[in-house]
Amino acid sequence: MLYSLYPFVSFSREEWARLSADDAFSLSYEEVRGIEPLLSPEEARLIYLPVSRLLYLHFRAAQGLYRAARGFLVGEEREVPFVVGVAGSVAAGKSTVAGVLRALISRWPGSPVVELVSTDGFIYPNRVLHERGLMERKGFPESYDLPLLLAFLAGIKSGSGETSVPVHSHLTYDILPDQRQSVGRPDVLVVEGLNMLEAGLPEPSGGHMVFVSDYVDFSIFVDAREGCIEKWYLERFLRLREEALGDSTAYFHRFAELSVEEATDFAMRVWDEIDHPNLKQNIEPTRDRARLILEKGEDHSVRRVRLRKM
């Protein structure tokens, strides 16, 4: 008998919703609006509250393991941040999912400290990408300062003190040279990005591969049909162009003089030449490495949830 290397349990929207039956995991209409204005109360209740409860169970189990280890090692083991990774294609809604999870985690019993980091901050500055001929590969694995990202995550999981990470601006489409995000020692760290499940680097001392996901305690992949992602990609491109019309400093202002049809043609060329190949070659193949997969429908609502058995 043949078995899948990645066995999953699949839940319909309705089946998944039944898993949140716990008074400690509930939200009022006002709380939902405070988390994310575009998130419907139904979506919060049916999808994200069960996800939050599942994460809490894993978080508490990790805390219990640290307590047991401290007893075994006579106080040598101390708790480090529980890292949640959110992966998926460009335009799939990773940032929104990560933001919703951050807000829900902060409402857990005990009000844990939670911080959110995007791996966009670890993309090389545009100047470096131009120098290396990688500007047309922005978002591909080689466009990231992977040693810096791995060093950051290794520091987080080793319990180091406060650190800082670069910040990528969607307004300028570049790393901000004079701005960094401070990251302390939160109870939970949510990290979102294209490469959460696929980026690896040879470890200098041992010669084996080290992956970003090696430092992640629970991983989530935001999934959708390719046609939906392409549609969302175009909608986002046109929205950013519209928002940049009156701001000459914005990266998307360069498309202001294009008609909607011309901007659409340009966006689709970028999709066909850069973002779609990246999805097929680097992002989609890692989907089944996630612990949890949220399968979205055309309206961004989650239609099915897949949970790894192992």
URFEN-V195036 format. One record per backbone hydrogen bond with DSSP energy under -0.5 kcal/mol. CO is the residue of the C=O (numbers start at 0). NH is the residue of the N-H. If there is no record, write none. Layout:
co={CO	CO}
nh={NH	NH}
//
This chain:
co={6	7	8	10	11	12	13	14	15	16	17	19	21	27	28	29	30	31	35	37	39	40	41	42	42	43	46	47	48	49	50	51	52	53	54	55	56	57	58	59	60	61	62	63	64	65	66	67	68	69	72	80	81	81	82	82	82	83	84	84	85	86	88	92	93	94	95	96	97	98	99	100	101	103	104	107	112	112	114	116	117	118	119	121	124	124	125	126	127	128	128	129	133	134	136	139	140	142	143	144	145	146	147	148	149	150	151	152	153	154	155	155	162	164	166	167	168	168	170	173	174	175	178	179	180	182	186	187	188	188	189	190	191	192	194	198	200	202	207	209	210	211	212	217	218	218	219	220	220	221	222	224	224	225	226	227	228	229	230	231	232	233	234	235	236	237	238	239	241	243	245	246	249	250	251	252	254	258	259	260	261	262	263	264	265	266	267	268	269	269	270	273	274	275	276	277	277	278	282	283	285	286	290	291	292	292	293	293	294	294	295	296	300	302	303	304	305	306}
nh={308	9	306	304	15	16	17	17	18	19	20	21	24	31	32	33	34	35	38	39	43	44	45	46	47	48	50	51	52	53	54	55	56	57	58	59	60	61	62	63	64	65	66	67	68	69	70	71	72	74	75	82	83	188	84	216	217	190	86	219	192	221	91	96	97	98	99	100	101	102	103	104	105	106	107	110	186	187	189	191	120	121	122	144	127	128	129	130	131	133	134	132	136	137	139	142	143	123	145	148	149	150	151	152	153	154	155	156	157	159	80	158	182	180	175	169	172	173	250	168	176	178	166	181	164	162	81	114	83	190	116	85	118	195	198	211	209	206	202	200	213	214	215	84	290	291	86	222	293	88	295	227	228	229	230	231	232	233	234	235	236	237	238	239	240	241	242	243	244	246	247	249	252	253	254	255	257	262	263	264	265	266	267	268	269	270	271	272	273	274	275	277	278	279	280	281	282	283	285	286	288	289	307	220	294	305	222	295	302	303	224	299	296	12	294	10	292	8}
//
